[in-house]
């Protein structure tokens, strides 16, 4: 099932974290602002629509929900920007509270 967007994940720990812990470094903050454009995932939705037209039916609502495409694009931008492999990306995101709690990488699991 195609998922384009997901709301910000909230946890019980969010109010307990010190102010500023979830803030992104300046360079990632700028990237976050660019990636916050709702039109970012429109080409993905358009591709799924074209595929549905070719097949004669849509699979966008079938199967397990995907991770939100906005989250996937953000992960791939971070991976490319940092020149990390997939395993390093997973380790760094899991180990970094400012990436984990920021909108850059919400609902990755």
N, C-alpha and C positions, 0 to 999 in steps of 0.2 A: 504494500500500500504506500503510495507516494505521500510523504509528509514534507511540506515546504517550510513551515515555521513551527516553532515551539515556544511557549511562554517561558519566562525566566524561572529557573528552578529555585525554590526557597527551601531552606532547611531550618531545623531548630537551632543550629549553630550560628546562623547569620547575625542575629542580634547580639551574640556574645563576642563576636570578633572585634578586635580593636579597629577604630576608624582608620581607613586608608589601607588595610590589609588587602582588600579586594580590588584596589586600584591598579590599573595597568600602567606600565612604564609609558612615557610620552610617545615613543614611536609606535607601540602597539595601540595606544589610544587613538592615534591618527588613522591607523589601519581599521580599527573598530568603527570609527566614524564613517569611513568609506563603505565598509561591509554592512552597515546598518540600513543601507538603501533597500527599500522593499522590492525594487525592481531587479535586485541582484539575482534572484532565483527564477525570474520570468523565463529566461531561455531554457531552463531545465523543464519547467512546466510546458513550454511550447514544444520541446522535443518529445515529451511523453504524449502530447496531443497529436503530433505528426505520426508517431509510432502507432497510436490507436487508430488513426485514419487509414494507415497502410494495412493494418491487421483487420480492421472492420469492427474491433471492440477494444475497450480500454481495460488495462490491467492496473490502473492507478488506485483503484479501491479494493484490490484483491491481495490476499496474503498478509504477512506480518508487516506492521508499520516499519518504515525505514527510519533511520535517524533523520532529524530534520535536515533538509538539503542546505539550509542556511548554515547550520552547524558544520556539515561536511565541508562546504566551501571554505569556511573559516579555518577548519583544521588543515585543509590542504594548503591554504595561504601560509599559515604558520609553519607547516612542514617545509614548504619551498623556501620561505624567507630564512629559516634557520638552517636549511640544508641538512635536516634530520631524516633518518630512515623512519619507517613506520614504528618499529619497536621503541626507538628513542623518543619519537613524538608521544607515544602512549605513556612512557615513563615520565617524561617531562611534564606533561599535562596533569598526570595523576599526582605528581610530587610538587606542583606549584599552585599554591593557594590563590594567587592573584589571577592565574589563568583559569583555575577551576571555578572560582566564584564570579568571574567576570562574564559579561555577555558574549565575549569572544568564543567561549567554548561551553555553552550551556547545554545540558541534556545530551551528553555524548554517549550515555549508556543505556 
